[in-house]
Amino acid sequence: MPTHATGDLRNVALVGHGGSGKTSLIEALLREASAIHQTGLVEKGTTVSDFTDEEKEHGHSMGCSMVHLDHDGKHINLIDTPGYPEFIGHALTALAAVETVAVVINAATGIEHVTRRMMEVAKQEEHCRLIVINKIDGENLNLPALLEQITQSFGRECLPINLPAKDATKVIDCFANAEGDSDLGPIADAHTKIVEQVVEVDDELMETYLEQGEVNPDQLHEPFKKALLNGHLVPIAFTAARPHDNIETSVGVKELLGYFANLAPSPTEGKRATLVGTDGQEPVTCDPEVDKPAVAHVFTVASDPFVGKLSTFRVHTGTVTSTSSLSVANPHTGEGTKPFKISHLFKLQGKEHIETDAAVAGDIVAVAKVEQIHRGSVLLETSDGKEINLKSTTIPEPMCGLAITAKSRGDEGKIGDALHKIQEEDPTFHVTRDSVTHETVIHGMGELHLRIILEKLKNRYNVEVDTKPPKIAYRETIMAKAEGHHRHKKQSGGAGQFGEVYLRVEPLDRGSGFEFSNDIFGGSIPNQFVPAVEKGVRQAMEEGAIAGYPIQDVKVSVYDGKHHPVDSKEVAFVTAGKRAFIDAVNKAKPVLLEPCVNMEVTVPNAQLGDITGDLSGKRGRIQGTDMLGDDMAVVKAIVPLAEVSNYQSQLKSVTGGQGSFAMELSHFDPVPSNVQQQIVTQYKPKQEED
């Protein structure tokens, strides 16, 4: 049975931009807690967290990995998340498994895209946040400017809980201590600021502080936790995770470990998970009580070469044992609930699987070889068969597509199986079959993401593919109301087919999706055939009407039609509904929508004007610029994805390799009429060939 109670658990996700040192920081934390005996190095591929071949080769995390340690009587689960924008989906899925989000910032590069995004999401999701400024042993740092940048970006609630000593060989606590000095100012000043921030959440303590000018440190512990829980305080800790030059041990790591163990909330104190049903029932909050029926959710799935499918889940309610029988609720697959019995339960330490007897509410464990489990599945000890989902963070849509075909004849089946496994692991990787070109298209967050997918196909699954240039995920919609009609009549000697449909279409607000309305009176189309009409409409929406792209934001109302008592069949009304819908769309001022992305481009100040001018020339809208330290700047813009699909090589050429960028889907906008005409013209010859 578990050796720790729910109140002794701490769950922390380390997030932040690539290069901030999250993996090295976890190595230092494991070493400090004596969970490992030798500190691994990212560049040598010897860390606990980065254990896949791709991570070792590229030198950075590409998925979430779990480790655990014990300190001061607390059991701490740490999740190492990837920091490059292409893999942000993994980091976002991890948030639902933790109470505390530690946002790691590289002291040399400051606030970057993923840093800002994860801080915003963690705040929206009401997680406790802690900022870790790492790599304070670097050269030519401007830590006072970085602190000012953090305050301006994230609010005055961001305050140092410790400060580096002048020689950067240690950190000085400034919460319980008011003596000492730092290059960032007197410790006493930092102490006053953080104490005043904490006492603001306790009226009685505030009164004592105003009267006496100080309070007993023992009185500050619970108010500190309260301030942390409600977002009134975001502590800033300083670290140098790796031994460096004359510094024999990591700096600030022991203190950080103490904060995780003694100040971070337990599952009994942090935000509760919320379950929502697919049939509109009231949301249910999961209370972390060990004696209730177990409820858990799966937040990562991996294909392990030795144990097969490995599913990692957070227990929210109850206790899961190595002999538990659970049901899997898969709301996204339409499979309903499927029971299974656990045979082996694991605690994960990177790639090492440590068998355990049980996991109490709040713990994070894994189970192997359960095929009916998928990422996002809810696991239930008692189930009434209803589909249930966990209310979780929205994951960005993949924006770039790449058409692939097998290099070797006969590999199509292997490719399909491999892509299915990769899609199970990666929340921002999708696979579709293009109904127009009959190609398999993989969709990812960018060029790097897709390149890693191709490497996995080759290295893990021994299949190679040919590729075509990225395909932009356009959409189709309408701008006006219109009516459509089609009569489907087929007679070929035997039983015939007959169905006639009249319908109208009208545009919906952007992002509304699809609505279907049955406005038939008098039984001109019998009720049993109305679902067939909707099925035909949905088929047409998937295939597109003017350029072969999915149609969205349309309301369809079927209002009349005809049937035949003998020849009317479901297939006839599917065809009639599909053709009537296409007829209506073509009359309703159809337009193509193009994906527009939020971009953050980091460049040397000398190239700032070149980059803003270039983005403007790509139909981009400049949203602003931020000046960073080290002679660098960030340009923020909204740009059509089609204009920046090959931006990596362009930016490298302009900046001599010094620039970097991140992008994420913003919204869909109508494409210019001349661009639409080109795309539609290219589509028509393909239709004629088909």
NUTOR-379020 format. One record per residue (C-alpha): x, y, z. Coordinates in steps of 0.05 Angstrom, whole numbers, plus 5000, padded with zeros to 4 digits. Each point is the difference from the previous one (the first is absolute). Layout:
! NUTOR-379020
XYZ...
//
This chain:
! NUTOR-379020
500050005000502350734991504950265051497550724993493250325011496550494953501950595045507449824992499950014924502550584957499050024925504150504961500850124925506450354977498350414939503550554961503350154934505149544969507050105027497850255069503049385033493949625025503049324988506650195034496150295058496349355010506649634999502550475055493649905041500549244994507450035022498450475058494649515024504849414991495349694949506049934953507449965016502950344939497450614963498749884927501450494944495350184943505650054949502449305017493149704999500649755072494250365035494249635032494750414964502550024928500649264984497249904930504849954941497150644969501050405064507149755008501750174928496950704999501850185072493150225024493549725026494549814951494849715047498249985074504049545046498549845072504849955059498949975075503950125063499050055076502050605042498250235070494749455005496750214935499449594936501150474941497949824929503550434948498150054927505350234951496750334940502850204931501450734989500150104926493550304972498949414953499149545060495950465045494149534996503649515046501350545052492750224998497349295011504549935062496650585035493849595017504449525040503250515048498450535052506450414990503150264936507450205005501650464942507549974986503350604968507050034971503550585035503750174935494150014951494450245045492649934985498849614936493849764963498649355038501650345066494650524988495049494973500749525059499650565051493450244968497049304996502049825071496850645026493649874960499749285026501050265072506449605013505050225052505950314963507350055019505350334956507049714999505550434970505149484980507250054976501850585045507349794993500250264929504150594976497750714983493349925035495450575018495749695055497050675024497450134930497249294996496350095066497150654974497949654935496549455040496250505042497850404940497949374961496749595056498250495056502450275066498249345034506549714972505050105056506749675018499849485055507649994998505650394967506849794975506050205042505050474967504749434979494149574975502449405041493749985042493150325008497650395060492949885026496350655003493349755026502149805070506650394998501150764997507650035003505149994945501250324932499549814927501550314933492450074995499750435063499649935075496849365026496050425049496350354943498149354967497949725067495450595013496749944931498449265005497650045072495450584983497349614941498649395044496650365058495150324952496149344997498949995077496650625030502049825072507249894981500050644959497750395061505549695042505250174947497750724995500350085075506749655013503650074934501649254999496749335013502449335027502549584941496049415026493650404989501750104926499849274977492549924991498950704971505749864951496449384976493550384995503350554959503249474955493449634990495950614980505450294955501450595045507349805003504549704947506849865034506450074960505749535017507150034971504049394980506249764963498149284988506849754978506850025034504150544965507350195002501950105074493049865025500049285021492649925012493650264968497650675026493050105029497849284986499649795073495850615015495449874940499049295023497950275068495050464968496949434961499549575063497850515052496650574963496849704938492949755010498149275008494249694960495550145060501650754995500650124926495050084944495249414989499049664934493250074967496449454962494950184946495349544964498649994925492550005011499650665036499849765072502650455055507750025009502749595058505850225043504949465020501650025075506749685017497249505050503149305002493849625022495650194941499449624934506250154959500050534945506350144959501950304933505349824949504350594979505649664962500649374958506649724974502049404958505449665040504349494961500249525059493350065035495650244941494950545010501450385065494550455027501550505056494350255042498550455059495449715054495050545021495449615046500649335037505649504998502449594940503449355016503949494958493749565001494850554987494649914947498550654964495850244941502850444946495750594977502150224930495750594981504250194940499849314968492649845007501849325030496050105064502949695063504449384998502149615062507049745014503949725058506750275022505449475006506150455011500350715026506350424991503350625028504350314945507150245008501450224929500449364959500349575063493549675022499649875075494349535019495450245056494149705036495450605001499150744986495750455044496150614978505050524975505449524977502649894929501149294975500049604935497149364972502549604941496849614943492850255006498250144928493150315014503350575039501350634960502950685017494450385035496449385024496550035067500849375043494349835046499249475055492550034993496750184935492850084976502249964928499750754987505650344963504050475044505450504985504950395042499550754995507050184978504350504964498650154926505349714955502250414938498149734932505749764955501150494943504849684951498649404956504649534961497649484950503749345007500449364960503849365014506849944966499549244999494149634972496349625054501850495056493250345000497549565056506250115043499550754989492750015022501649625064506050445016496150654988494449755045504949885057503450674991493250354998498249655066506250315032499850704971494050465014501850484943501349484946494249804955499549534940494850084945498549684933499050524945493649824964502150414939507249774989499249335037506450165038501649895073501350685032503650105066498650645038504650315052501850665033505750184954505949784959504049735059494049615026498849654933507449864992500249645067493849594980503749774937506049815043495649595046497149634940506949824976503649865066494549695042495749654948504949894943495850334946502150554952495450464962500150494943497150695016496850584964500350735021495750215060492750084985496250585031493749805039495050474966492649985017493850184960493950385023494350434972498450745006492650014982493549605004498049564942495649414981502049354967496449424967501649324972496049424975503549325001496749494954503249364979496849414963504249414978495349414988498849815072498050415059501250744987502450585043496150645010500850595047498850744991502450545049498850755007504350365052502650685017506750215028502150615040506650235031501549945074505050405041507249804991501749395042492749795010500849364960493849684971492549995015494849554968492650155003494149574979494650494975495949504961492450025007495049514973504749414993502850174931506349655024498449455051503550085067504149364990503650334940501750675032506349735034502249764931499350714974504350255057505149454986500550234928500950735022505549805048503649614945499850624956502650435057506049555009501549984925498850744986496050334945504750484963507249795015499849345037500850285071495449875060494050475005498550335067495450505034493749824961492849885021496049524955492449965002496449464961493050254984497149584944501049414954496749404969500449255011497649374964496549455040504249454966506450314973501850485057505949745039505150295048505550014948495650424953498850545053507450005019501750174927494250494993501950365065507350044979498550294930494650485026504950275051505550114948494950354955498150475057507250145020501850204929494450525002501750265069506350414984504949455021506850235024506549675020502650125071507449995014503349865067503450615030505449905053502550405059507550074989505650215047506550114963506350105041505550374961506150435012498250745005503850144936495049584960493750255035498050464943501349474947495749495036494150475012500150224928500449284975494149785043495950604977501549804929497249305015493250305017501950005073497450485054505450225048497349985072506150305034507249915018503649865066507250165012503949455035506850005032506349794962498350454940493949584979492750174986493449634991495250184945492749785010495649934939493949654972501749714932496549534951503149315007500749924925504950585000504749715053499749254986507550024983501950565047505549625035504850034941498150734985501350225071506649635002502250364937498150695025502949945070506049564985497149445043499050455061492450074994494749535027492449994997493949675030493049984971493249765022493249994966496150655012493849974956497449914929499050594953497250024928505649964949500850564948495749884939505949914953503149475046493349645005499349994924506849674993498349465050493149864971503049964930505149495022494549585032495449964939504949614956500849495056492449935004499749884926505449475004496349645057
//
